[in-house]
Amino acid sequence: MQPKTINIETAKGINYIFVRDDLGRIQYFRAFSVPVKKWRFNLPFLYGCNSLNICTKLNGHFVPVKITKSRLKKYSSLFIKLPSPNWIKKNLTVNFDPNTQQLAYNEVGKSITLGPQFFKLPYFLQFFVYYHELGHNYYHSEENADLYAIKRYLEAGGSPSSILYALDEGLANSGLKTKRLEEAKNYLIKIQ
């Protein structure tokens, strides 16, 4: 299935959207504090699946919606100017470590290692985490690796809200988490 932009319309409104592909991967999730009657979202990472199950609810009850699909509408990332790389190292492999507590880490110049928690993330968030680790092939700092991941994720069709969700879910609670979320928000509010 090709990546798509999904448009949803309903007369009653919805406060919950959940999309799974035929492989059971969570492709999109959104909860609203007040019901919405129209919503548009991207499903950029549909490789390896043939169908989608789109669930919409209002106050816990299923709501029928009108769904239209269109070609993937990508967010512009031209406003993001990446700094010059501190270094350029290419990874040789991607590995799995069943014993690590980390989502993922980059042994620069050797491998990116994914942990069990990585695969518990919704599928669409895994891409952002992976892009962040790729960013460490060019940048020492977490902030620049985040910026690299934001740019790559937007270019792939990922949504700004998914970026914030990935950072919120993927980072341990600390002062750095708050700082990195704020920096991401400051970039993402520039999207037009």
TAUR-V277621 format. One record per residue. PHI is phi as a letter, one per 30 degrees, with the letter a starting at -180 (999 if undefined). NEAR is the number of other ideal C-beta (glycine too) atoms within 12 Angstrom. Layout:
# TAUR-V277621
phi = <PHI & PHI>
near = <NEAR & NEAR>
This chain:
# TAUR-V277621
phi = <999 & d & e & b & c & c & c & b & b & a & d & d & j & b & b & a & b & b & b & c & c & d & c & i & d & d & c & a & b & a & c & c & d & b & d & c & c & b & a & b & a & c & b & d & c & c & d & i & b & c & b & b & c & c & c & b & b & b & h & i & c & d & b & d & b & c & c & b & c & b & e & e & c & d & d & d & c & d & d & c & c & d & d & d & d & d & a & b & b & c & d & c & b & c & c & c & c & d & c & d & d & d & d & a & a & c & c & e & i & c & a & c & c & c & c & e & d & e & d & d & d & e & e & d & d & e & d & d & d & d & d & d & d & d & e & d & d & b & b & d & d & d & d & d & d & d & d & e & d & d & d & d & d & d & d & d & j & d & c & e & d & d & d & d & d & d & d & d & d & d & c & d & d & a & d & d & d & d & d & d & d & d & d & d & e & d & d & d & d & d & d & c>
near = <22 & 19 & 29 & 30 & 25 & 34 & 23 & 33 & 20 & 25 & 14 & 20 & 24 & 33 & 23 & 29 & 37 & 24 & 37 & 23 & 27 & 15 & 18 & 15 & 30 & 30 & 41 & 40 & 29 & 31 & 22 & 22 & 9 & 12 & 23 & 24 & 20 & 21 & 32 & 24 & 37 & 35 & 44 & 33 & 35 & 31 & 19 & 15 & 23 & 12 & 18 & 29 & 22 & 34 & 26 & 37 & 24 & 24 & 16 & 12 & 15 & 18 & 27 & 17 & 28 & 19 & 27 & 16 & 23 & 16 & 16 & 25 & 21 & 23 & 32 & 16 & 28 & 14 & 19 & 28 & 14 & 24 & 17 & 10 & 21 & 19 & 16 & 15 & 22 & 17 & 25 & 15 & 14 & 20 & 21 & 18 & 21 & 14 & 11 & 18 & 14 & 23 & 30 & 39 & 29 & 35 & 21 & 25 & 16 & 17 & 23 & 35 & 30 & 27 & 24 & 17 & 25 & 33 & 20 & 17 & 28 & 30 & 32 & 38 & 38 & 34 & 36 & 44 & 42 & 36 & 37 & 41 & 37 & 31 & 37 & 37 & 30 & 30 & 28 & 18 & 21 & 28 & 27 & 29 & 37 & 41 & 34 & 35 & 44 & 42 & 35 & 31 & 42 & 35 & 22 & 28 & 32 & 42 & 37 & 31 & 30 & 41 & 40 & 29 & 29 & 36 & 40 & 22 & 26 & 37 & 29 & 17 & 13 & 11 & 11 & 17 & 20 & 16 & 18 & 32 & 28 & 19 & 27 & 38 & 21 & 20 & 31 & 31 & 14 & 18 & 23 & 10>
